[in-house]
Amino acid sequence: MKKRNVSIQAAVAILLGAASVSSFAGIANGLAANMAAQAVVSNTTALATGSVAYSTAVPLPLGNAFVKVTLGGGAKFVQAAAGALVAGTLIASNTGAATITVSAGTVSADQLSVTYPIAVTVASAPVNATFTFKAIDATAGNGGVTNAGFLSTAGTNLPVTLSIGSSTSIPADIDSASTGNVITSVNGLTALLLQSGAANFVAAGGGGAIETKKIQVTTGSGTALVDGGATSNTLASSTLMNFGAIRLTNTAGAVAADAATAFTLAANYATTYGVVLTGAFSASSGTGGKVFLATDNACTTPIATNPNATITATTATFAGSTAPATGVSQFVCMQVNTPTNAVTIQPVTPSAVATIAGLSAATASFSSAATPLYALTNNGGTVRVRSYIPAAATGYTSFIRVINTGAVAATISAAVIDQTTGVAGTSAPIATNLAPGAAVTLTSAQIEAAIGAIAVSTTRPTLSVTAPTAIDVQAYILTNANGNFSLVSGKE
């Protein structure tokens, strides 16, 4: 081609099915492959993409030209097993009498590009043409790219520049080439972790109610759960609640490295997975307590093949649990200790991470982002009084001063917590109808008249003071011999 023909030559972008924006470019129609990031785990990978069809905007003249394809992102064409460099395939088609011949591509010494000679013959006038380019042809298992590991992070792309010129070097005086993406990496799975107090939990979980559980502190001492509203997944159970749901779903359109086979949970991942909850789980670590996975919102059907979580004070870990089928929820349930072994339940919003391993070395493992589940809170104000001397002790008198900092009148209750076992006694009212902003001061004798006398004068328990509203509590001790206050706390 001569210089005067430069204006009819096209630079094209292979964009996710979008038209090129160059003023002389043709139109590219096609979709980039949504490669599953977990399917690209090595530095050298056989990759293929879907075909992209490019139609010239202006006719090609008779004679010879070249189509040049350049890889971006640091990727290079790999060598075939036989030692020859392997590039993509390019097919030409056109209307009319012209014949367009595409010769085998030549890969550059730096392996960054491949140039395909084309010849337009048997025509009396220039012709429009369509070039179908399969960017990386790995159908025979002998092609691909090196440094493909950068696609193992979701959201990265493999860019390709395509241009048509009159020489193998595609000189600079030809219209600027355009670049687009032929591969976009995506997570092969989508993890959905739902907290059971959210409005979308019911629909996503396939039925049931929004969880409303609270820690009972208004009539007890924080060792039981109660419904915080009219309904709950776990009904009126005082020991059982649903924290949320875990679901793994195939990402629509995600393909394996051959760009043809769907990348799926069933085909590419192990049949077991792990879940780690981070929070406060001491109340489920004793007799009768457990954290488990269930098939239903109400937590009545534990998954038989899944072991209960291994519990520490701050974690609950599932290992080797049967993974759910795609789109199927598994519910995270907590059973607190039975009342005879009860310890105080801690307010907590656990976060969950689900991880599943690839079925083979060709698939990287997948982990969800840490996601908060249900926020378990008290059903009122609760304060732990850390210094308390029983009424039976001689020489000292304990006082507590309770201030109603809420907006409604409330009954104030208290329970003694054993200093050795940590087990709370029966809670009882120590003041009734305390107005908003009001305060009441009580001696140890007045407190124990309500909650029961502490017979051993040498014991030093703590108190749990609760109310169905916000409260502040002060504690102080009077030395009876001289009338001095030996300990005053501004706020417990």
Beta strands, then each sheet from edge to edge (+ up, - down):
strand 1: 11-13
strand 2: 27-30
strand 3: 33-36
strand 4: 44-45
strand 5: 52-55
strand 6: 63-71
strand 7: 76-77
strand 8: 89-94
strand 9: 99-102
strand 10: 106-107
strand 11: 113-121
strand 12: 129-134
strand 13: 145-146
strand 14: 157-165
strand 15: 178-186
strand 16: 189-195
strand 17: 213-215
strand 18: 225-227
strand 19: 240-250
strand 20: 254-255
strand 21: 269-278
strand 22: 290-294
strand 23: 310-311
strand 24: 315-322
strand 25: 330-335
strand 26: 351-358
strand 27: 366-367
strand 28: 371-372
strand 29: 381-385
strand 30: 396-404
strand 31: 410-417
strand 32: 428-434
strand 33: 439-443
strand 34: 462-467
strand 35: 471-479
strand 36: 484-488
sheet 1: 1+ 14- 6+ 11- 9+
sheet 2: 1+ 14- 15+ 3+ 20+
sheet 3: 1+ 14- 6+ 11- 10+
sheet 4: 2+ 5- 12+ 8-
sheet 5: 4+ 13- 7+
sheet 6: 16+ 19- 25+ 22-
sheet 7: 17+ 18-
sheet 8: 23+ 24- 21+ 26- 27+
sheet 9: 23+ 24- 21+ 26- 28+
sheet 10: 29+ 34- 31+ 32-
sheet 11: 33+ 30- 35+ 36-
end
